[in-house]
Structure formats: structure tokens, C-alpha cells
Amino acid sequence: MCTMIVEKREIQGCGKGADGWFPLRQANVSYDHPYRMPLDHALSIDFVNPERGLGARIAVELDPASARQLAEAILSALRQGETSGAAGAAIQETAPRAVPMPG
């Protein structure tokens, strides 16, 4: 039975696809029948940029245990970064930088 569970969130980030890096604007998280994994249900995450069409998509399917481990790892890394004072540095690192041109 299809669960039809989908959570959508606006995000800011970058993803690397077949044509290189592109900005990400939305994450769609669903729990339903996977396309590729041999499971009844999986957690799927689609990172997308709707303005750029179907090619601007990074898709991931995880078994439920792996999805929980990933969620815990993300939260742990964020907690560590925020308590170590690295949060301010991380924000500065994501700011656009000038890249020197050769020659």
C-alpha cells in the first residue's frame, strides 16, 4: 500500500549532478515504495531546483535504519559545530568567493 507521505521544505544549498554543481532550492522527503531498492518501503530524499527543470535533481533512497543513522549524524554534526564556535566560520565559508583567473 502506498503511504503518500511527503514532506517538502525550502532549502539553500548546492548539489552536484551530471552537468556539475547547481543551486538547490527544495528538499522533498518521502516514505513510500522505492524505485530501485528491493524493499517494501524506503525513505527517499530529492534535492531539487524547480526553476532549472528535471535535470536539477539529486535523488537518494535509504532503508529506514540508514535514514535514522543519517538523521542522527546530521544532528550530531550540527550540535558539534554550533558548540565549537565553528558555526560562524561555516557561514563565512559558504559566502561567494572570487576565484582568480589564470593568466
N, CA, C and O of each residue as an XYZ file, in Angstrom:
412
protein
N       0.834     -1.168      0.000
C       0.000      0.000      0.000
C       0.888      1.243      0.000
O       1.864      1.318      0.746
N       0.548      2.199     -0.826
C       1.286      3.465     -0.882
C       0.965      4.301      0.346
O      -0.188      4.384      0.770
N       1.985      4.917      0.908
C       1.763      5.734      2.101
C       1.386      7.164      1.754
O       0.667      7.819      2.509
N       1.868      7.658      0.607
C       1.628      9.043      0.180
C       2.197     10.059      1.174
O       1.721     11.193      1.234
N       3.212      9.666      1.956
C       3.844     10.566      2.919
C       4.926     11.363      2.197
O       5.889     10.789      1.688
N       4.768     12.688      2.152
C       5.749     13.570      1.531
C       5.853     14.844      2.360
O       4.844     15.472      2.679
N       7.068     15.216      2.701
C       7.355     16.467      3.392
C       8.215     17.305      2.453
O       9.214     16.814      1.929
N       7.842     18.556      2.234
C       8.601     19.458      1.361
C       9.116     20.627      2.185
O       8.402     21.189      3.015
N      10.368     20.979      1.937
C      10.972     22.112      2.629
C      11.788     22.944      1.654
O      12.478     22.404      0.790
N      11.705     24.269      1.799
C      12.587     25.161      1.050
C      13.952     25.095      1.712
O      14.055     25.124      2.939
N      14.997     25.008      0.906
C      16.359     24.923      1.425
C      17.275     25.835      0.620
O      16.902     26.329     -0.444
N      18.468     26.048      1.137
C      19.536     26.737      0.414
C      20.748     25.828      0.456
O      21.200     25.439      1.533
N      21.270     25.491     -0.701
C      22.422     24.619     -0.757
C      22.867     24.447     -2.193
O      22.385     25.141     -3.089
N      23.781     23.528     -2.409
C      24.277     23.206     -3.740
C      24.353     21.705     -3.876
O      24.596     20.994     -2.900
N      24.147     21.226     -5.078
C      24.258     19.806     -5.361
C      25.038     19.610     -6.641
O      25.079     20.492     -7.499
N      25.657     18.449     -6.766
C      26.429     18.163     -7.968
C      25.732     17.060     -8.749
O      25.552     15.946     -8.258
N      25.344     17.391     -9.974
C      24.701     16.446    -10.860
C      25.578     16.135    -12.048
O      26.769     16.446    -12.048
N      24.995     15.521    -13.063
C      25.735     15.122    -14.263
C      26.376     16.311    -14.968
O      27.426     16.165    -15.595
N      25.753     17.494    -14.871
C      26.273     18.691    -15.535
C      27.040     19.615    -14.600
O      27.286     20.769    -14.949
N      27.424     19.135    -13.420
C      28.177     19.941    -12.475
C      27.312     20.457    -11.334
O      26.208     19.965    -11.102
N      27.825     21.443    -10.635
C      27.167     21.999     -9.456
C      26.013     22.914     -9.849
O      26.080     23.622    -10.854
N      24.958     22.892     -9.046
C      23.821     23.787     -9.249
C      23.189     24.098     -7.896
O      23.327     23.312     -6.959
N      22.489     25.246     -7.779
C      21.858     25.607     -6.509
C      20.650     24.718     -6.225
O      19.887     24.378     -7.129
N      20.492     24.352     -4.962
C      19.322     23.587     -4.521
C      18.349     24.527     -3.827
O      18.763     25.407     -3.072
N      17.084     24.350     -4.075
C      16.063     25.231     -3.507
C      14.991     24.495     -2.699
O      14.250     25.121     -1.941
N      14.903     23.165     -2.857
C      13.832     22.428     -2.194
C      14.299     21.009     -1.890
O      15.048     20.412     -2.663
N      13.849     20.476     -0.753
C      14.066     19.074     -0.409
C      12.704     18.424     -0.243
O      11.850     18.923      0.491
N      12.510     17.315     -0.925
C      11.277     16.532     -0.808
C      11.646     15.212     -0.139
O      12.450     14.444     -0.667
N      11.063     14.958      1.009
C      11.357     13.745      1.768
C      10.088     12.908      1.806
O       9.032     13.384      2.224
N      10.197     11.655      1.364
C       9.012     10.803      1.325
C       9.327      9.432      1.904
O      10.476      8.990      1.921
N       8.285      8.779      2.373
C       8.369      7.404      2.861
C       7.346      6.620      2.069
O       6.141      6.748      2.288
N       7.832      5.811      1.150
C       6.921      5.087      0.254
C       7.693      3.979     -0.441
O       8.809      3.647     -0.044
N       7.099      3.413     -1.475
C       7.764      2.372     -2.249
C       8.964      2.966     -2.981
O       8.823      3.979     -3.666
N      10.151      2.351     -2.849
C      11.314      2.874     -3.555
C      11.285      2.493     -5.039
O      10.603      1.551     -5.443
N      12.037      3.241     -5.829
C      12.175      2.928     -7.252
C      13.213      1.836     -7.475
O      13.012      0.952     -8.308
N      14.329      1.889     -6.735
C      15.444      0.994     -7.024
C      15.758     -0.013     -5.925
O      16.241     -1.105     -6.223
N      15.504      0.318     -4.680
C      15.866     -0.581     -3.584
C      14.871     -1.731     -3.493
O      13.675     -1.526     -3.703
N      15.342     -2.931     -3.185
C      14.442     -4.086     -3.073
C      13.757     -4.152     -1.703
O      13.927     -5.120     -0.962
N      12.986     -3.118     -1.376
C      12.276     -3.021     -0.098
C      10.822     -2.663     -0.346
O      10.475     -2.124     -1.397
N       9.973     -2.967      0.630
C       8.577     -2.534      0.520
C       8.469     -1.018      0.648
O       7.712     -0.377     -0.079
N       9.244     -0.447      1.593
C       9.223      0.999      1.812
C      10.632      1.502      2.087
O      11.464      0.789      2.648
N      10.883      2.727      1.688
C      12.181      3.371      1.932
C      11.941      4.863      2.122
O      10.890      5.395      1.765
N      12.933      5.513      2.686
C      12.913      6.966      2.785
C      13.624      7.511      1.556
O      14.768      7.148      1.280
N      12.953      8.372      0.828
C      13.538      8.986     -0.368
C      13.712     10.470     -0.123
O      12.838     11.126      0.444
N      14.851     10.995     -0.555
C      15.128     12.421     -0.462
C      15.463     12.912     -1.860
O      16.379     12.397     -2.502
N      14.733     13.892     -2.325
C      15.018     14.539     -3.602
C      15.403     15.983     -3.310
O      14.606     16.759     -2.782
N      16.621     16.325     -3.656
C      17.088     17.700     -3.568
C      16.909     18.288     -4.959
O      17.447     17.755     -5.929
N      16.161     19.377     -5.069
C      15.815     19.892     -6.395
C      15.943     21.409     -6.486
O      16.004     22.123     -5.485
N      15.981     21.862     -7.733
C      15.840     23.272     -8.048
C      14.765     23.339     -9.125
O      15.070     23.193    -10.309
N      13.498     23.557     -8.731
C      12.387     23.517     -9.688
C      12.548     24.463    -10.874
O      12.077     24.163    -11.971
N      13.215     25.614    -10.661
C      13.383     26.570    -11.757
C      14.280     26.025    -12.871
O      14.203     26.487    -14.009
N      15.116     25.062    -12.554
C      16.065     24.529    -13.537
C      15.588     23.252    -14.221
O      16.317     22.683    -15.033
N      14.394     22.799    -13.911
C      13.838     21.638    -14.598
C      14.236     20.307    -13.982
O      14.847     20.262    -12.914
N      13.885     19.220    -14.666
C      14.074     17.870    -14.135
C      15.532     17.465    -13.972
O      15.835     16.603    -13.147
N      16.443     18.063    -14.735
C      17.858     17.717    -14.626
C      18.518     18.224    -13.365
O      19.592     17.745    -13.000
N      17.902     19.187    -12.686
C      18.472     19.758    -11.461
C      17.905     19.019    -10.261
O      17.111     19.557     -9.490
N      18.342     17.748    -10.121
C      17.786     16.879     -9.086
C      18.856     15.910     -8.606
O      19.599     15.336     -9.402
N      18.918     15.741     -7.299
C      19.761     14.728     -6.681
C      18.803     13.842     -5.877
O      18.137     14.327     -4.963
N      18.730     12.563     -6.205
C      17.799     11.651     -5.543
C      18.562     10.620     -4.718
O      19.612     10.127     -5.130
N      18.011     10.301     -3.536
C      18.605      9.326     -2.635
C      17.491      8.446     -2.077
O      16.434      8.951     -1.696
N      17.718      7.141     -2.026
C      16.801      6.219     -1.353
C      17.580      5.500     -0.255
O      18.677      4.994     -0.488
N      16.997      5.461      0.951
C      17.643      4.835      2.097
C      16.684      3.864      2.777
O      15.479      4.107      2.839
N      17.235      2.757      3.288
C      16.402      1.896      4.123
C      16.151      2.646      5.428
O      16.937      3.525      5.781
N      15.082      2.327      6.152
C      14.732      3.098      7.352
C      15.861      3.207      8.388
O      16.045      4.274      8.973
N      16.610      2.138      8.623
C      17.696      2.201      9.609
C      18.781      3.180      9.160
O      19.295      3.950      9.972
N      19.130      3.156      7.879
C      20.143      4.087      7.366
C      19.648      5.521      7.431
O      20.426      6.431      7.719
N      18.359      5.739      7.165
C      17.791      7.085      7.238
C      17.888      7.625      8.662
O      18.223      8.792      8.865
N      17.597      6.781      9.642
C      17.714      7.215     11.045
C      19.173      7.537     11.395
O      19.446      8.535     12.062
N      20.106      6.693     10.944
C      21.519      6.937     11.222
C      21.979      8.245     10.576
O      22.738      9.003     11.179
N      21.523      8.506      9.357
C      21.874      9.756      8.683
C      21.309     10.956      9.441
O      22.009     11.949      9.641
N      20.042     10.871      9.864
C      19.430     11.975     10.611
C      20.198     12.241     11.905
O      20.434     13.396     12.258
N      20.588     11.180     12.613
C      21.359     11.340     13.841
C      22.732     11.951     13.559
O      23.201     12.797     14.321
N      23.375     11.529     12.473
C      24.691     12.066     12.124
C      24.602     13.552     11.779
O      25.466     14.337     12.170
N      23.560     13.934     11.049
C      23.373     15.346     10.697
C      23.183     16.181     11.962
O      23.829     17.216     12.128
N      22.304     15.733     12.846
C      22.053     16.483     14.083
C      23.294     16.543     14.963
O      23.567     17.575     15.577
N      24.052     15.447     15.032
C      25.278     15.422     15.828
C      26.312     16.401     15.277
O      26.926     17.151     16.036
N      26.504     16.395     13.962
C      27.473     17.312     13.352
C      27.071     18.764     13.578
O      27.923     19.608     13.856
N      25.765     19.064     13.458
C      25.296     20.430     13.702
C      25.532     20.846     15.154
O      25.996     21.954     15.420
N      25.208     19.950     16.092
C      25.433     20.266     17.512
C      26.909     20.535     17.782
O      27.254     21.501     18.462
N      27.775     19.683     17.250
C      29.210     19.849     17.475
C      29.713     21.155     16.861
O      30.500     21.872     17.480
N      29.267     21.456     15.667
C      29.697     22.685     15.006
C      29.216     23.924     15.729
O      29.951     24.904     15.855
N      27.986     23.883     16.202
C      27.423     25.052     16.882
C      28.051     25.264     18.250
O      28.198     26.405     18.688
N      28.422     24.190     18.930
C      29.015     24.354     20.263
C      30.513     24.627     20.194
O      31.089     25.115     21.166
N      31.158     24.324     19.069
C      32.601     24.546     18.969
C      32.941     25.943     18.470
O      34.114     26.314     18.411
N      31.925     26.718     18.113
C      32.184     28.040     17.579
C      32.458     28.023     16.089
O      32.774     29.057     15.503
N      32.339     26.860     15.474
C      32.604     26.745     14.040
C      31.433     27.241     13.201
O      31.572     27.407     11.989
N      30.272     27.482     13.830
C      29.092     27.898     13.059
C      29.348     29.199     12.313
O      28.967     29.319     11.148
N      29.979     30.172     12.950
C      30.272     31.438     12.277
C      31.222     31.248     11.115
O      31.067     31.878     10.069
N      32.214     30.372     11.297
C      33.168     30.099     10.218
C      32.476     29.394      9.065
O      32.781     29.658      7.902
N      31.538     28.494      9.380
C      30.841     27.762      8.319
C      30.006     28.712      7.476
O      29.909     28.544      6.261
N      29.401     29.709      8.114
C      28.604     30.678      7.365
C      29.499     31.475      6.433
O      29.140     31.717      5.281
N      30.669     31.886      6.926
C      31.601     32.641      6.088
C      32.122     31.796      4.934
O      32.340     32.320      3.841
N      32.328     30.491      5.155
C      32.844     29.620      4.103
C      31.859     29.471      2.953
O      32.276     29.226      1.822
N      30.567     29.612      3.212
C      29.577     29.439      2.154
C      29.329     30.727      1.378
O      28.606     30.718      0.381
N      29.915     31.824      1.818
C      29.754     33.086      1.096
C      30.472     32.996     -0.245
O      31.503     32.333     -0.352
N      29.932     33.662     -1.272
C      30.590     33.635     -2.584
C      32.012     34.179     -2.494
O      32.267     35.163     -1.799
N      32.936     33.529     -3.202
C      34.324     33.944     -3.213
C      34.771     34.245     -4.625
O      34.302     33.636     -5.587
N      35.668     35.175     -4.732
C      36.255     35.476     -6.040
C      37.289     34.396     -6.356
O      38.114     34.047     -5.511
N      37.236     33.882     -7.558
C      38.193     32.863     -7.994
C      39.164     33.513     -8.965
O      38.748     34.061     -9.987
N      40.482     33.457     -8.648
C      41.443     34.085     -9.568
C      41.452     33.374    -10.912
O      41.400     32.147    -10.991
N      41.518     34.175    -11.959
C      41.559     33.632    -13.319
C      43.012     33.510    -13.745
O      43.816     34.405    -13.483
N      43.358     32.390    -14.410
C      44.736     32.224    -14.839
C      45.114     33.251    -15.904
O      44.278     33.701    -16.688
N      46.415     33.611    -15.909
C      46.959     34.443    -16.964
C      46.758     35.857    -16.752
O      47.174     36.670    -17.577
